Amino acid sequence: MKQPHIQCKREDVAKMVMLPGDPARVDRVAKYLDEYEEIAFNREFKSIKGKYKGMDVTVISTGIGGASACIALEELVACGGEYFIRIGSLGAYQQNIAIGDLVIAEGAVREDGASKMYIEENYPAVSNSEIVENLKKMALELNYPHHLGIVRSHDSFYIDNENEVIEYWSKKGVLGGDMETATLLTLGRLRGVKVGSILNNVVLYKEDVKDGINSYVGLENMAEEGEKREIILALETMYEISKTL
């Protein structure tokens, strides 16, 4: 049965799935595949299926925020997806995280709304250990600047006390913020699939979020290199895991 939102059938979805937020990033991932075919583009969900070093992989955008991300994950799981790596962007909460640095999420603060629709917020959002260990190993092999730790997922960049909230979590050691990781990690655990998240830093700590995002949309600086690196890191990690299946 074709899924209603992502418009994919079971044969469209590989065990290995990459989850960018931006539909345009799906096209940029496609450049790194040996071959691919377009599957569907409905609402924010753009999908392709291809091969990387002989490994089947599906790439599908999730849009902005946890609400659309959990729709994508639910329907992908129904189609047989087993391993999921988010490749997204992040705003740094720490001074030592440069533009284009990668953050490998070990877990996430659940300040999103979508995951709370599934389970109380004292249930942890934790990345799959197999994915994290392979991401860490591969990032070292590729010599990519990266950080491991906890991120925070939220539902708006434009709350009135945004700076105070960021400062609070910065003091708690949280590496940065995005809008989807916590939802995906929580739902992945509940659905029995393996989920990880790589985030490319596009906003420096205490930089205005609009300035950082605008430069990223234009791909004018190191954020572009960071995106390339997170794509390669995700593909290489999935390929490494696939050799053990």
C-alpha positions as CSV (number, residue, x, y, z in Angstrom):
1,M,0.0,0.0,0.0
2,K,1.3,3.5,-0.9
3,Q,1.8,5.6,2.2
4,P,-0.5,8.7,2.1
5,H,2.0,11.4,2.9
6,I,5.4,10.3,1.6
7,Q,3.7,8.5,-1.4
8,C,6.2,5.5,-1.1
9,K,5.5,1.8,-1.4
10,R,7.4,-1.0,0.3
11,E,9.7,-1.5,-2.7
12,D,10.7,2.2,-2.6
13,V,12.2,2.0,0.8
14,A,15.6,0.4,1.6
15,K,16.7,-0.8,5.0
16,M,19.1,2.2,5.1
17,V,17.4,5.6,5.0
18,M,18.8,9.2,5.1
19,L,16.6,11.9,6.4
20,P,17.5,15.5,5.4
21,G,15.0,18.2,6.3
22,D,15.3,20.3,3.2
23,P,13.9,18.7,0.0
24,A,16.7,20.5,-2.0
25,R,19.2,18.5,0.0
26,V,17.8,15.3,-1.4
27,D,19.1,16.5,-4.8
28,R,22.5,17.2,-3.3
29,V,22.7,13.8,-1.8
30,A,21.9,12.2,-5.1
31,K,25.2,13.5,-6.6
32,Y,27.0,11.1,-4.2
33,L,25.1,8.0,-5.3
34,D,26.2,5.6,-8.0
35,E,22.7,5.6,-9.4
36,Y,19.3,6.7,-8.3
37,E,15.6,7.1,-9.3
38,E,13.1,9.7,-8.1
39,I,10.3,8.2,-6.2
40,A,7.9,10.9,-5.1
41,F,7.6,14.6,-4.1
42,N,4.5,15.3,-2.0
43,R,4.2,18.3,0.3
44,E,7.6,18.5,2.1
45,F,8.5,14.8,1.4
46,K,10.8,14.4,-1.6
47,S,12.2,10.9,-2.0
48,I,14.8,9.0,-4.1
49,K,16.1,5.5,-4.0
50,G,19.6,4.6,-5.2
51,K,22.8,2.7,-4.6
52,Y,26.0,3.7,-2.9
53,K,28.9,1.2,-3.3
54,G,26.2,-1.4,-4.1
55,M,24.2,-0.7,-1.0
56,D,20.5,0.2,-1.4
57,V,19.6,3.5,0.2
58,T,16.5,5.7,0.3
59,V,16.8,9.5,0.9
60,I,13.7,11.4,1.9
61,S,13.2,14.9,3.2
62,T,11.2,15.5,6.4
63,G,10.4,19.2,6.2
64,I,10.7,21.5,9.2
65,G,9.9,20.3,12.7
66,G,9.0,17.2,14.6
67,A,5.4,17.0,13.4
68,S,6.3,16.3,9.8
69,A,9.4,14.3,10.8
70,C,7.4,11.8,12.7
71,I,4.9,11.4,9.9
72,A,7.8,10.5,7.6
73,L,9.4,8.1,10.1
74,E,6.1,6.3,10.8
75,E,5.4,5.8,7.1
76,L,9.0,4.7,6.3
77,V,8.9,2.2,9.1
78,A,5.7,0.8,7.7
79,C,7.6,0.4,4.4
80,G,10.4,-1.6,5.9
81,G,13.1,1.0,6.8
82,E,15.4,-0.2,9.6
83,Y,18.3,2.3,9.9
84,F,17.8,6.0,9.8
85,I,20.3,8.9,9.9
86,R,19.2,12.4,10.0
87,I,21.4,14.9,8.1
88,G,20.3,18.3,9.3
89,S,21.5,21.7,10.5
90,L,22.2,23.1,13.9
91,G,22.7,26.4,15.8
92,A,25.6,26.1,18.2
93,Y,25.2,26.6,21.9
94,Q,29.0,26.4,22.6
95,Q,31.8,28.7,21.6
96,N,34.1,26.0,20.3
97,I,31.8,24.8,17.5
98,A,32.7,26.4,14.2
99,I,30.6,26.8,11.1
100,G,30.7,23.6,9.2
101,D,31.6,21.5,12.2
102,L,29.5,18.3,12.6
103,V,27.6,17.4,15.7
104,I,26.9,13.7,16.3
105,A,23.9,13.6,18.7
106,E,24.2,11.0,21.5
107,G,20.8,12.2,22.8
108,A,18.5,15.2,22.7
109,V,16.5,17.4,25.1
110,R,12.9,16.9,24.2
111,E,11.5,20.4,23.9
112,D,9.6,19.5,20.8
113,G,5.8,18.9,20.9
114,A,5.5,15.9,18.6
115,S,7.4,13.4,20.8
116,K,5.2,14.4,23.7
117,M,2.2,13.2,21.7
118,Y,3.7,9.7,21.9
119,I,5.1,9.5,25.5
120,E,5.8,11.6,28.6
121,E,8.8,13.8,28.4
122,N,10.7,11.9,31.1
123,Y,11.3,9.2,28.5
124,P,14.7,9.8,27.0
125,A,15.6,10.6,23.4
126,V,18.7,8.5,22.9
127,S,20.5,7.7,19.6
128,N,21.2,4.1,18.6
129,S,24.6,3.1,19.9
130,E,25.5,1.1,16.8
131,I,25.0,4.1,14.6
132,V,26.8,6.5,17.0
133,E,29.8,4.3,17.3
134,N,30.1,3.9,13.6
135,L,29.6,7.7,13.0
136,K,32.3,8.4,15.5
137,K,34.7,5.9,14.0
138,M,34.1,7.1,10.4
139,A,34.3,10.8,11.4
140,L,37.8,10.1,12.8
141,E,38.8,8.2,9.7
142,L,37.6,11.0,7.4
143,N,39.3,13.6,9.6
144,Y,36.1,15.7,9.8
145,P,35.8,18.2,12.7
146,H,33.1,16.9,14.9
147,H,31.6,17.0,18.4
148,L,29.6,14.3,20.3
149,G,27.0,15.1,22.9
150,I,23.5,16.2,23.6
151,V,21.5,18.5,21.4
152,R,18.1,20.3,22.1
153,S,15.1,20.0,19.8
154,H,12.5,22.7,19.9
155,D,9.6,24.1,17.8
156,S,10.4,27.7,17.1
157,F,13.3,30.0,16.5
158,Y,11.3,33.1,17.3
159,I,10.2,32.8,20.9
160,D,10.5,36.0,22.9
161,N,13.1,34.6,25.3
162,E,15.2,32.7,22.8
163,N,18.5,34.1,24.0
164,E,17.8,33.2,27.6
165,V,16.8,29.7,26.7
166,I,19.9,29.1,24.7
167,E,22.1,30.5,27.5
168,Y,20.4,28.2,30.0
169,W,21.1,25.0,27.9
170,S,24.6,26.2,27.0
171,K,25.5,26.2,30.7
172,K,24.2,22.6,30.9
173,G,26.6,21.5,28.2
174,V,24.1,21.1,25.4
175,L,25.9,21.5,22.1
176,G,23.2,23.2,20.0
177,G,19.7,23.2,18.8
178,D,17.6,21.8,15.9
179,M,14.0,21.0,15.4
180,E,13.8,17.3,14.6
181,T,16.4,15.1,16.3
182,A,14.5,14.5,19.6
183,T,11.3,13.5,17.8
184,L,13.1,11.0,15.5
185,L,15.2,9.5,18.4
186,T,12.1,9.1,20.6
187,L,9.9,7.6,17.9
188,G,12.7,5.4,16.6
189,R,13.0,3.8,20.1
190,L,9.2,3.3,20.4
191,R,9.0,1.7,16.9
192,G,12.0,-0.5,17.4
193,V,14.2,0.9,14.6
194,K,17.7,2.4,14.8
195,V,18.1,6.2,14.5
196,G,21.0,8.6,14.6
197,S,21.5,12.2,13.8
198,I,24.3,14.3,12.3
199,L,24.0,18.0,12.4
200,N,26.0,20.6,10.4
201,N,26.6,23.8,12.4
202,V,25.3,26.8,10.5
203,V,24.9,29.4,13.3
204,L,27.7,30.4,15.7
205,Y,27.0,30.7,19.4
206,K,25.3,34.0,20.1
207,E,25.1,34.8,16.3
208,D,21.7,36.1,15.1
209,V,19.9,33.0,13.8
210,K,18.5,34.8,10.7
211,D,22.1,35.8,9.6
212,G,23.3,32.3,10.0
213,I,20.5,30.6,8.2
214,N,20.5,33.2,5.4
215,S,24.2,32.5,4.7
216,Y,23.5,28.7,4.8
217,V,20.6,28.9,2.3
218,G,22.9,30.7,-0.1
219,L,25.7,28.1,0.6
220,E,28.2,31.0,0.9
221,N,30.6,29.7,3.5
222,M,31.9,26.6,5.4
223,A,28.3,25.5,6.0
224,E,28.4,24.1,2.4
225,E,31.5,22.1,3.2
226,G,29.8,20.8,6.4
227,E,26.8,19.6,4.5
228,K,29.0,17.7,2.1
229,R,30.8,16.1,5.0
230,E,27.6,15.1,6.8
231,I,26.3,13.5,3.6
232,I,29.5,11.5,3.1
233,L,29.7,10.6,6.7
234,A,26.1,9.2,6.7
235,L,26.6,7.2,3.5
236,E,29.9,5.8,4.7
237,T,28.5,4.9,8.1
238,M,25.5,3.1,6.5
239,Y,27.8,1.3,4.1
240,E,30.0,0.1,7.1
241,I,26.9,-1.1,9.0
242,S,25.5,-2.8,5.9
243,K,28.6,-5.0,5.6
244,T,27.6,-6.7,8.9
245,L,24.0,-7.4,8.0
